[in-house]
Amino acid sequence: MRVFVAGHRGMVGGAILSQLQLRRATGEAIEIITHSRSELNLTDQSAVRDFMAAERPDTVILAAAKVGGIHANNTYPADFIYENLMIECNVIHQAFAAGVRRLLQLGSSCIYPKAVPQPMSASAADGHAGADQRALCDCQDCRYQTVRELQPPAGR
Ligand SMILES: NC(=O)c1ccc[n+]([C@@H]2O[C@H](COP(=O)([O-])OP(=O)(O)OC[C@H]3O[C@@H](n4cnc5c(N)ncnc54)[C@H](OP(=O)(O)O)[C@@H]3O)[C@@H](O)[C@H]2O)c1
């Protein structure tokens, strides 16, 4: 099995890489493909297309992202959404085009309500708008209440 770990030098990607290396060390036939951002910038559509076509991994683990704290996200929202959408669109579509069978995409735990029971389940966000629809959310538990000013002023 050929596995491309995107973002292997990051917190999540590094942990996944370690697990895959352990499994390989115990005899599993796993071939791990990694590239740093300077070797393969995932916001570059043609570079990602050429990489996927040449390497043809069986599995892609998408742990690459522009990541920051709440302050950085609130200060530079356009940079975060641009880079992360570019990475996701390029990797997901070019993986599909290259015939990749399995893709794991990581979402931030911040998409879930603050007070959700731990450990949280995948359905814990039901009934809450979450980060990607936060301007629409009326839920008092949603930690993203404070970004309502992103909506256009009344009357426009
Ligand atoms: N669900 C959860 O509980 C949970 C928890 C934590 C994180 N996450 C998610 O997991 C993902 C990774 O988070 P993290 O904390 O591991 O982030 P991180 O430590 O900052 O690592 C991000 C990685 O992405 C790579 N990267 C960024 N931009 C890139 C680009 N344009 N091209 C290629 N590589 C690029 C970086 O590569 P370089 O090192 O080469 O710069 C780095 O290895 C995020 O989507 C985050 O929301 C989810």
The ligand as a Tripos MOL2 file, in Angstrom:
@<TRIPOS>MOLECULE
LIG
   48    52     1     0     0
SMALL
NO_CHARGES

@<TRIPOS>ATOM
      1 N1         -9.7540   16.9470   14.7350 N.am      1 LIG1
      2 C1         -8.8080   17.2920   15.6040 C.2       1 LIG1
      3 O1         -8.9070   17.0230   16.7990 O.2       1 LIG1
      4 C2         -7.5930   17.9960   15.0980 C.ar      1 LIG1
      5 C3         -6.6210   18.3340   16.0020 C.ar      1 LIG1
      6 C4         -5.5170   18.9990   15.5140 C.ar      1 LIG1
      7 C5         -5.4360   19.2870   14.1660 C.ar      1 LIG1
      8 N2         -6.4270   18.9700   13.3200 N.ar      1 LIG1
      9 C6         -6.3590   19.2930   11.8940 C.3       1 LIG1
     10 O2         -5.2470   18.6030   11.3270 O.3       1 LIG1
     11 C7         -4.6600   19.4100   10.3220 C.3       1 LIG1
     12 C8         -3.1740   19.6270   10.6440 C.3       1 LIG1
     13 O3         -3.0460   20.3230   11.8790 O.3       1 LIG1
     14 P1         -1.6250   20.4030   12.6360 P.3       1 LIG1
     15 O4         -1.8940   20.9550   13.9860 O.co2     1 LIG1
     16 O5         -0.8830   19.1140   12.4870 O.co2     1 LIG1
     17 O6         -0.8820   21.5490   11.7880 O.3       1 LIG1
     18 P2          0.6810   21.9200   11.7400 P.3       1 LIG1
     19 O7          1.4250   21.2840   12.8720 O.co2     1 LIG1
     20 O8          0.7850   23.4010   11.5700 O.co2     1 LIG1
     21 O9          1.2020   21.2190   10.4050 O.3       1 LIG1
     22 C9          0.7110   21.6310    9.1590 C.3       1 LIG1
     23 C10         1.4890   20.9160    8.0820 C.3       1 LIG1
     24 O10         0.9200   21.3300    6.8450 O.3       1 LIG1
     25 C11         1.9680   21.5700    5.9410 C.3       1 LIG1
     26 N3          1.5580   22.5980    4.9940 N.ar      1 LIG1
     27 C12         0.9640   23.7970    5.2540 C.ar      1 LIG1
     28 N4          0.7430   24.4770    4.1120 N.ar      1 LIG1
     29 C13         1.2150   23.6840    3.1110 C.ar      1 LIG1
     30 C14         1.2900   23.8390    1.7100 C.ar      1 LIG1
     31 N5          0.8390   24.9380    1.0780 N.pl3     1 LIG1
     32 N6          1.8420   22.8320    0.9930 N.ar      1 LIG1
     33 C15         2.3100   21.7210    1.5940 C.ar      1 LIG1
     34 N7          2.2730   21.5030    2.9280 N.ar      1 LIG1
     35 C16         1.7280   22.4930    3.6650 C.ar      1 LIG1
     36 C17         3.1520   22.0410    6.7640 C.3       1 LIG1
     37 O11         4.3090   21.7060    6.0060 O.3       1 LIG1
     38 P3          5.7930   22.2520    6.3200 P.3       1 LIG1
     39 O12         6.1760   21.6880    7.6470 O.co2     1 LIG1
     40 O13         6.6410   21.7240    5.2200 O.co2     1 LIG1
     41 O14         5.6820   23.7500    6.3450 O.co2     1 LIG1
     42 C18         2.9780   21.2170    8.0340 C.3       1 LIG1
     43 O15         3.6890   20.0080    7.9350 O.3       1 LIG1
     44 C19        -5.4740   20.7170   10.2840 C.3       1 LIG1
     45 O16        -6.4800   20.6040    9.2860 O.3       1 LIG1
     46 C20        -6.1000   20.7680   11.6590 C.3       1 LIG1
     47 O17        -7.3130   21.5380   11.6630 O.3       1 LIG1
     48 C21        -7.4950   18.3110   13.7620 C.ar      1 LIG1
@<TRIPOS>BOND
     1     1     2 1
     2     2     3 2
     3     2     4 1
     4     4     5 ar
     5     4    48 ar
     6     5     6 ar
     7     6     7 ar
     8     7     8 ar
     9     8     9 1
    10     8    48 ar
    11     9    10 1
    12     9    46 1
    13    10    11 1
    14    11    12 1
    15    11    44 1
    16    12    13 1
    17    13    14 1
    18    14    15 2
    19    14    16 1
    20    14    17 1
    21    17    18 1
    22    18    19 2
    23    18    20 1
    24    18    21 1
    25    21    22 1
    26    22    23 1
    27    23    24 1
    28    23    42 1
    29    24    25 1
    30    25    26 1
    31    25    36 1
    32    26    27 ar
    33    26    35 ar
    34    27    28 ar
    35    28    29 ar
    36    29    30 ar
    37    29    35 ar
    38    30    31 1
    39    30    32 ar
    40    32    33 ar
    41    33    34 ar
    42    34    35 ar
    43    36    37 1
    44    36    42 1
    45    37    38 1
    46    38    39 2
    47    38    40 1
    48    38    41 1
    49    42    43 1
    50    44    45 1
    51    44    46 1
    52    46    47 1
@<TRIPOS>SUBSTRUCTURE
     1 LIG1         1 GROUP 0 **** ****
